[in-house]
Amino acid sequence: MIKEYAFGLANRHHFGDVNDVEKYAGMAQDTFMSLWDYDGHVVDYVKEKGSLSGYDGILYMPDEFILDVDGANPKQAKDKTIGLTIELDDLCVPYRIYFSGTGFHLGIPGDAFRWKPCPDLHLKVKDELKARGIYEFADPSVSDKTRIIRVVNTLNSKSKLWKIPLSHAELHEPIEEIQKLAKTKRTTNKWTELECEPVFDVLERKSVASDKEFEAVSLGRNPDPVWYPCIQKMMEGGAQGSRHQLALRVGAFLRWRYPEHIVRLVMEDWRQRVDLKSHPFTKAEMDKIVTDCYEGHNGNGYNYGCTDVHMDKHCQSTCRLYKSKVSQNTMDAHTMEKELVEFLTRNHNPIDIGAPYGQKFPVYPGEVVILQAPPKSMKTMLLQNLVNRFKRTTYFMEMEMSPRQMWMRFVMIENKWSEEELKDYYSKYANGISKSFDWLTVDYSSCYPQELHKRILMLPKKPEIVVVDHMGLFKTQKHDNNMKVEEVSQSLMELAVQNNIIVFAVSEITKTAFTEGMNIASSKGSFRIAYNANKVLSLTPYKDENNLIKSLHLECTANRERENLDVHLPVKNALIGEN
């Protein structure tokens, strides 16, 4: 959320995060902040209009709502403030008391209001507080849409006094004593977490839509041509188990295009048409759904794109967005900044596959690493060595090798054995080694790429690493290999991001790569793979005079970060990269 900050009445339209107010406390000048919280629309509006005059955006309730109390003189203002505290005490609404330098402010929690973000929130609040008798003491103009209020612990240049917090006892002191206290700033602490049930029900103060206005958007019967086919289809209703999900998406679509009171009327009309006697869809349920459309997603409201699972079910090729749907992944600047900050401050717990070789090449959760390699180049064994080194919870999807071959290699890698040593051990013992592999699950079956997510969810423990060997062995309804690769690589990227896991996937290489060497376009499907991968590694085997692989060259051919990897790895038995 955003607030406007002002440094003097003539120096307005500085916008920042709501928490920035803490930076301005203590300033020896007139310093103000907006009463209401805004979203990013306010910045664009001022850029276009040059001021906040006539602002038409949505208002959000602040954590602390300020009631301003003035009088013909400071003593009269104090007496009115005492009367207001009595009124709030009777309503069981907690408050903070401030001397503003001339008059008084009472700050009440935003939780005291039952509300929803909307453009006319200031009018609804004003009507509610008038009806409750609050504005018999406080100034109702302070609730105006673009009103600014003085920041606590800043200097009032008019009176040369500071805006300071007061205790309840100090409020009852003579006004002269309060003014003495205000000659210097004071340490302020926000109230402790006070429980406050909604007292002021702003939701009940709704505008009434005209029949003409309602009929203009009561769609499903005669949908607006600008509506997308998926929304038009959803307006026809759905099965009992899907009505709530459809309602959430239709409501989220409507909220960005029509006033809230219209949205509620349209959605209630829709609810009545899709209701079933055997499985009632109540008005209370619909009211909550619409409220969630506005207040969900951390108060920012819901907005569903083309890739949403329910939107996708109703997608039609006639839609003007159809061709660009696959690539849709939009974020605003605030969201991108938030993701960066979270990334920089989070313990990512990456795996550094270059560290054993004196290089730095971290792979982070949420990333896809493509290993492109020719057939019979020990690519599977390389990945086995890799996951065994880190021993993170791993789901290994192996669609070529048998369980016997896989287990033999894992045991040889773990114990640094030759094949003869492994056979000697199992000639004496039937089991025991498997206890050290509780981090490993191997799946030897194929599936459609979209099913991989469901398989992950069915595991007893969410994996940190997923290995796919190899991409070309997924089931698919695509006949064109390039389209198949695009589908698989896109699914793997979504799997990594949505589950915050690392994905290693093996890719076949083109015929050209056999003769000319590998580069970023060596995988079958060429750049389609590189587009959907964070890192691309190329594996080249080197053989001895007996045509046996003696070493591997592993290098990075594409990386969205700056680190590089270029190592030659010796091969001994099943061990790769160890001398």
KEPA-464240 format. One record per residue (C-alpha): x, y, z. Coordinates in steps of 0.05 Angstrom, whole numbers, padded with zeros to 5 digits, always signed. Layout:
<pts>
XYZ
...
</pts>
This chain:
<pts>
+00000+00000+00000
+00020+00072-00015
+00013+00138+00023
+00022+00209+00000
+00074+00248+00040
+00078+00324+00042
+00130+00371+00071
+00090+00434+00080
+00022+00445+00048
+00054+00469-00017
+00102+00410-00024
+00055+00351-00036
+00051+00289-00081
+00110+00250-00053
+00089+00177-00053
+00119+00119-00015
+00105+00055+00024
+00057+00062+00083
+00114+00043+00129
+00157+00101+00105
+00121+00145+00156
+00170+00119+00209
+00227+00154+00171
+00194+00222+00179
+00179+00220+00253
+00224+00271+00288
+00228+00321+00230
+00230+00393+00253
+00183+00417+00199
+00111+00409+00177
+00105+00337+00154
+00041+00305+00132
+00015+00238+00106
-00049+00218+00072
-00105+00195+00117
-00123+00138+00069
-00079+00085+00038
-00076+00081-00038
-00053+00031-00091
-00006+00045-00149
-00062+00080-00189
-00051+00144-00148
+00019+00154-00176
-00004+00146-00248
-00062+00194-00235
-00018+00249-00208
+00031+00240-00266
-00026+00249-00315
-00067+00304-00280
-00012+00341-00242
-00050+00337-00176
-00097+00294-00135
-00157+00338-00151
-00216+00294-00172
-00178+00229-00155
-00221+00170-00176
-00182+00111-00149
-00196+00060-00095
-00187+00078-00022
-00159+00030+00031
-00169+00035+00106
-00104+00055+00142
-00079+00016+00202
-00095+00078+00243
-00154+00122+00225
-00147+00194+00251
-00204+00234+00281
-00187+00309+00282
-00215+00352+00338
-00210+00428+00335
-00243+00484+00373
-00247+00559+00378
-00186+00553+00423
-00141+00495+00448
-00180+00488+00513
-00245+00479+00476
-00212+00428+00431
-00188+00390+00492
-00257+00389+00523
-00287+00362+00457
-00232+00309+00455
-00250+00285+00525
-00322+00280+00503
-00300+00239+00442
-00260+00191+00486
-00322+00178+00528
-00361+00163+00464
-00307+00114+00440
-00303+00081+00508
-00378+00068+00505
-00368+00035+00437
-00308-00006+00463
-00263+00024+00410
-00189+00032+00432
-00153+00097+00413
-00089+00135+00417
-00088+00208+00438
-00045+00261+00404
-00036+00336+00414
-00026+00363+00343
+00006+00429+00363
-00059+00467+00360
-00115+00415+00369
-00121+00341+00382
-00122+00276+00343
-00150+00209+00363
-00124+00149+00326
-00169+00088+00323
-00151+00020+00293
-00172+00006+00222
-00198-00060+00250
-00255-00021+00282
-00286-00016+00212
-00321-00071+00173
-00302-00047+00104
-00280-00063+00033
-00234-00022-00013
-00275+00022-00058
-00272+00091-00090
-00326+00120-00044
-00300+00091+00021
-00291+00162+00049
-00365+00176+00040
-00387+00111+00071
-00342+00122+00132
-00367+00194+00139
-00440+00171+00138
-00426+00116+00189
-00388+00161+00237
-00441+00215+00232
-00495+00163+00248
-00455+00140+00309
-00448+00211+00336
-00372+00213+00327
-00374+00275+00283
-00410+00313+00337
-00340+00320+00366
-00292+00309+00308
-00285+00347+00242
-00320+00308+00186
-00279+00341+00131
-00218+00302+00154
-00246+00240+00121
-00242+00272+00052
-00211+00229-00003
-00145+00267-00009
-00139+00292+00062
-00070+00296+00094
-00055+00294+00168
+00005+00313+00209
+00056+00259+00224
+00068+00245+00298
+00131+00275+00328
+00138+00329+00275
+00139+00404+00286
+00078+00448+00276
+00108+00511+00246
+00046+00552+00263
+00049+00540+00338
+00123+00520+00343
+00099+00459+00382
+00107+00386+00365
+00053+00335+00350
+00062+00287+00409
+00026+00227+00438
-00009+00236+00505
-00032+00188+00559
-00104+00190+00582
-00083+00224+00646
-00044+00277+00609
-00105+00294+00567
-00140+00316+00632
-00083+00363+00651
-00092+00438+00640
-00080+00457+00567
-00020+00498+00588
+00014+00436+00616
+00000+00398+00551
+00031+00455+00511
+00093+00453+00555
+00100+00378+00539
+00094+00394+00465
+00155+00440+00465
+00197+00378+00452
+00184+00315+00414
+00169+00250+00450
+00183+00176+00439
+00121+00144+00412
+00101+00071+00411
+00042+00044+00374
-00010+00010+00416
+00002-00062+00431
-00040-00111+00391
-00109-00092+00415
-00168-00136+00398
-00221-00094+00365
-00283-00123+00335
-00313-00085+00276
-00358-00032+00307
-00369+00014+00247
-00404-00027+00193
-00387+00009+00129
-00408-00051+00087
-00481-00037+00102
-00477+00032+00072
-00484+00015-00002
-00505+00056-00061
-00568+00033-00097
-00559+00018-00171
-00612+00038-00220
-00648-00017-00258
-00620+00011-00323
-00548+00009-00297
-00557-00062-00271
-00587-00088-00335
-00530-00059-00375
-00481-00107-00341
-00526-00164-00319
-00490-00208-00368
-00497-00281-00385
-00561-00265-00421
-00532-00213-00469
-00457-00209-00455
-00416-00148-00470
-00374-00161-00533
-00310-00139-00496
-00319-00197-00448
-00273-00256-00461
-00305-00321-00483
-00282-00357-00420
-00320-00307-00376
-00382-00312-00420
-00379-00388-00413
-00370-00384-00338
-00432-00340-00333
-00472-00398-00358
-00458-00433-00292
-00424-00499-00275
-00431-00563-00236
-00444-00562-00161
-00371-00572-00144
-00345-00516-00188
-00394-00458-00176
-00352-00425-00122
-00289-00427-00163
-00325-00398-00223
-00357-00344-00181
-00289-00323-00154
-00261-00315-00224
-00322-00279-00252
-00323-00233-00192
-00249-00219-00199
-00260-00201-00272
-00319-00155-00256
-00284-00117-00200
-00234-00085-00248
-00289-00061-00294
-00350-00039-00254
-00367-00005-00188
-00371-00052-00129
-00445-00045-00118
-00457-00066-00190
-00411-00125-00182
-00450-00149-00122
-00516-00142-00157
-00492-00179-00219
-00461-00235-00177
-00524-00243-00135
-00566-00247-00199
-00518-00301-00225
-00521-00339-00159
-00596-00343-00162
-00594-00370-00233
-00542-00425-00219
-00570-00445-00150
-00591-00517-00140
-00644-00541-00091
-00604-00603-00076
-00540-00563-00063
-00559-00491-00044
-00511-00435-00060
-00527-00384-00007
-00525-00308-00010
-00476-00307+00049
-00429-00351+00009
-00433-00305-00051
-00422-00243-00007
-00358-00274+00021
-00334-00293-00049
-00342-00222-00074
-00309-00194-00012
-00250-00242-00024
-00245-00215-00095
-00229-00147-00065
-00193-00164-00001
-00157-00229-00019
-00084-00235-00040
-00058-00196+00020
-00110-00141+00010
-00093-00129-00063
-00153-00168-00091
-00154-00227-00138
-00139-00224-00212
-00135-00288-00254
-00097-00295-00319
-00105-00340-00378
-00061-00394-00349
-00105-00403-00288
-00131-00475-00287
-00205-00456-00286
-00197-00400-00338
-00159-00449-00382
-00216-00500-00379
-00262-00450-00412
-00211-00422-00461
-00232-00417-00534
-00190-00406-00596
-00236-00349-00617
-00210-00306-00560
-00164-00248-00581
-00116-00268-00525
-00111-00340-00546
-00047-00335-00585
-00009-00301-00529
-00036-00342-00472
+00022-00390-00467
+00072-00335-00456
+00030-00294-00407
+00068-00280-00343
+00059-00206-00323
+00081-00170-00260
+00080-00098-00238
+00142-00062-00212
+00121-00070-00140
+00114-00146-00147
+00181-00152-00181
+00215-00110-00128
+00182-00152-00074
+00207-00216-00106
+00278-00189-00110
+00278-00168-00036
+00250-00235-00016
+00304-00270-00057
+00360-00229-00027
+00337-00238+00045
+00315-00311+00041
+00358-00370+00058
+00354-00404-00010
+00394-00465+00008
+00422-00475-00063
+00466-00532-00085
+00534-00512-00113
+00552-00563-00166
+00617-00528-00182
+00644-00527-00111
+00677-00596-00113
+00718-00573-00173
+00739-00505-00146
+00686-00466-00184
+00623-00430-00163
+00559-00452-00197
+00499-00449-00150
+00431-00477-00170
+00372-00447-00132
+00303-00476-00116
+00255-00455-00170
+00306-00466-00226
+00309-00514-00284
+00376-00541-00307
+00378-00576-00375
+00434-00627-00386
+00443-00637-00461
+00485-00697-00480
+00494-00750-00534
+00469-00821-00522
+00512-00867-00479
+00553-00809-00450
+00542-00827-00377
+00493-00770-00368
+00449-00811-00321
+00509-00832-00280
+00532-00760-00275
+00465-00740-00246
+00468-00799-00198
+00535-00775-00174
+00508-00705-00167
+00446-00721-00125
+00485-00771-00082
+00536-00717-00065
+00483-00670-00036
+00433-00722-00010
+00375-00674-00013
+00306-00706-00016
+00304-00728-00089
+00251-00753-00138
+00289-00787-00195
+00246-00800-00256
+00284-00853-00295
+00250-00877-00359
+00308-00915-00392
+00347-00956-00342
+00323-01014-00300
+00318-01012-00223
+00375-01063-00220
+00422-01018-00260
+00403-00955-00222
+00413-00987-00153
+00479-01018-00173
+00506-00950-00193
+00481-00915-00132
+00514-00966-00086
+00580-00963-00124
+00579-00887-00121
+00562-00884-00047
+00615-00934-00026
+00666-00918-00081
+00665-00991-00101
+00680-01027-00165
+00628-01074-00194
+00668-01133-00166
+00667-01103-00096
+00592-01093-00100
+00581-01165-00121
+00625-01190-00065
+00585-01150-00014
+00518-01177-00037
+00544-01247-00038
+00551-01241+00037
+00495-01193+00057
+00423-01186+00032
+00411-01114+00053
+00433-01057+00097
+00459-01004+00047
+00389-00979+00030
+00384-00946+00099
+00432-00891+00075
+00386-00874+00016
+00324-00851+00054
+00329-00786+00014
+00317-00821-00053
+00254-00841-00092
+00260-00868-00163
+00201-00871-00210
+00210-00917-00270
+00145-00900-00306
+00128-00848-00358
+00072-00798-00354
+00044-00735-00387
+00084-00674-00366
+00023-00642-00334
+00016-00704-00288
+00085-00694-00257
+00059-00642-00208
+00006-00692-00182
+00059-00745-00173
+00100-00697-00131
+00040-00683-00086
+00029-00757-00073
+00099-00767-00045
+00105-00774+00031
+00155-00717+00031
+00162-00659-00018
+00228-00667-00057
+00280-00613-00061
+00308-00640-00126
+00271-00671-00185
+00311-00708-00239
+00279-00723-00307
+00315-00774-00351
+00299-00757-00404
+00251-00704-00432
+00237-00741-00497
+00206-00800-00461
+00146-00762-00433
+00078-00781-00460
+00047-00727-00503
-00008-00716-00553
+00038-00672-00595
+00063-00703-00659
+00113-00648-00675
+00177-00657-00635
+00188-00582-00626
+00118-00574-00598
+00129-00633-00553
+00194-00603-00526
+00160-00536-00514
+00104-00569-00475
+00152-00611-00432
+00201-00554-00418
+00145-00506-00400
+00114-00557-00352
+00181-00568-00318
+00192-00493-00308
+00122-00487-00278
+00137-00547-00233
+00201-00516-00208
+00172-00446-00195
+00106-00468-00164
+00139-00518-00117
+00204-00481-00105
+00246-00541-00123
+00307-00554-00167
+00294-00592-00232
+00349-00627-00272
+00326-00653-00340
+00364-00691-00393
+00354-00671-00465
+00373-00706-00530
+00418-00668-00578
+00411-00654-00653
+00449-00691-00708
+00488-00627-00722
+00514-00626-00650
+00546-00694-00661
+00591-00667-00715
+00599-00593-00699
+00599-00594-00623
+00547-00569-00574
+00521-00499-00561
+00458-00467-00535
+00418-00494-00594
+00443-00566-00589
+00382-00595-00555
+00326-00623-00597
+00277-00566-00598
+00334-00516-00598
+00318-00449-00566
+00251-00472-00539
+00289-00509-00485
+00336-00451-00471
+00277-00404-00463
+00246-00448-00409
+00311-00464-00372
+00351-00424-00322
+00416-00460-00339
+00438-00505-00397
+00496-00553-00387
+00531-00591-00443
+00564-00658-00432
+00618-00685-00479
+00650-00754-00468
+00724-00769-00483
+00744-00841-00497
+00810-00879-00492
+00842-00925-00543
+00795-00981-00522
+00734-00937-00537
+00717-00931-00464
+00698-00865-00433
+00756-00839-00391
+00732-00769-00376
+00674-00720-00386
+00675-00647-00404
+00618-00609-00369
+00608-00537-00388
+00553-00484-00382
+00526-00461-00449
+00470-00416-00422
+00459-00384-00355
+00412-00328-00333
+00461-00311-00278
+00535-00292-00285
+00568-00356-00259
+00602-00403-00307
+00621-00477-00304
+00675-00510-00345
+00706-00574-00317
+00737-00639-00340
+00714-00697-00297
+00752-00763-00292
+00712-00828-00294
+00728-00888-00251
+00679-00945-00243
+00614-00908-00226
+00649-00847-00197
+00651-00783-00237
+00693-00723-00218
+00735-00755-00163
+00809-00768-00168
</pts>
